[in-house]
Amino acid sequence: MAKVMVVGLDGGTFDLLMPWIKAGELPMLRSLMKHGVYGRLRSTIPMFTPTAWSSFMTGMNPGKHGITGFIMYGRGGKPIVASARNRRGEEIWSILSKHGKHVIVINVPMTYPPKPVNGILISGFPAPPRGFVYPPELEPWLKQIGYKIQTEVVYEEGREVLLIREVWETTRKRVAVALKLMREHPWDFFMVVFTGTDQLQHALWKFLDEKHPRHDPDEAPKYRRILLNYYKYVDKAIGRLMAEAGPDTYVIVMSDHGFGPLHKFIHVNEWLMKCGLLRLKNRLATRLRCLFYAMGLTPENVYYLMAKLHLASIRRKLGREKGHKLLEKLFLSFRDIDWENTLAFSLGSMGQIYINRRKVRGIKAYLRLRRLIVELLKELRDPETKERVIDQVFVKEQIYRGPLMYRMPDVVFVPKPGYISFEEYEFASNDVFSISRTISGTHSLYGMLIISHNSLNGPVKLERPPAMEDLAPTILKLMSVPVPSDLDGKPIKQVFEAGAAWT
């Protein structure tokens, strides 16, 4: 029976890694590609960590598993923080467990609270510092050695070295934990995700991209070398994990999305207000918040001020739920929306727009408004460059299907490179466009995938990128476990065509 090891490189992209691979800087990745199947991997829409990893682990599109971001639209119109409790569908490690396979799963995002498995599951972010491990007996040991779910340091301009050190140390401990668990516990399926790749690329992309408006040619060589050294460390870690796994193990290296430059944020609720589709209440408390909002007292500006004072980590320590409750008291929020006169609103990240069905009644009115939003988005231009900023616009039926369609946004857009909609808070800025003054890189639609085994007649390049939901059925088939009929993904046929054992 085949064993499978999956290594997740959050935000990994061949756009960055391929030149290093070809130059021999990442010999393990190069060797895996030589003896395997590789290519781009299509992320979900939105191309966002919680959505993409949820599709990976369930083999389902968001219309079935229900996760479109860290923030969800809860009952009564109240935003709630999403977790594994909100996800439908069975995770691949649960399916494997039911078929008697032993699993070890480490640091996959959106796995809190941890569900019982036939083995070990250590939750990835977002998760609290307690109750994140199954079985719970392992938690005291993890705390004793200083294991962290994620780094406590956030990116702050001019303090890149502090973030780099924290990411590096967190990664070292993750590798040590992974190796120890592999040696001391039986397993048929093993998985670990390195999120430091995503964190460092968010922070350092301006040093990698000569065309980035914040590119510093004097500092670029140093930080490019630092990021390469981090990837070289991860590359060596993959080699150590492979040596522990043994030569007959299928090795999968993958990412949840790609990466690219970030120049400006698009603030969707501000845009909807300017279009007359979202209105605020006419009450004293809301009018006061509007006054402060117009004066520039916004969550975005306050966060940038905190970053300058090196206090940005307070946000992470508070957590999303506590942080949101605090922001509601000070800034405009969903509590200030006049729902009786609002037609559409945005919630979460990556360009998700919902139509207010309490206000818009009847299918004709709904479709008419949806068409209007789509056309307005297609014409959205950056006032500075006068260029259109939206690459693709979708209505929900084009990309989602399943029993949770009612949770899905009615309109979703993918911006052009350099732009992103990132609105974890409802009214982050009083401008439709704002320059990103902290992170300089963001997500793109295509990540990376390598599937390698000594039986595969590689290298085989995937000309057509598979989807995130194709990985679960591929792994199940490799491990001779029946693929459930309700999965959306299909086994990647090139993997089985390339293997002599599968011809």
Disulfide bonds with the S-S distance in Angstrom:
none
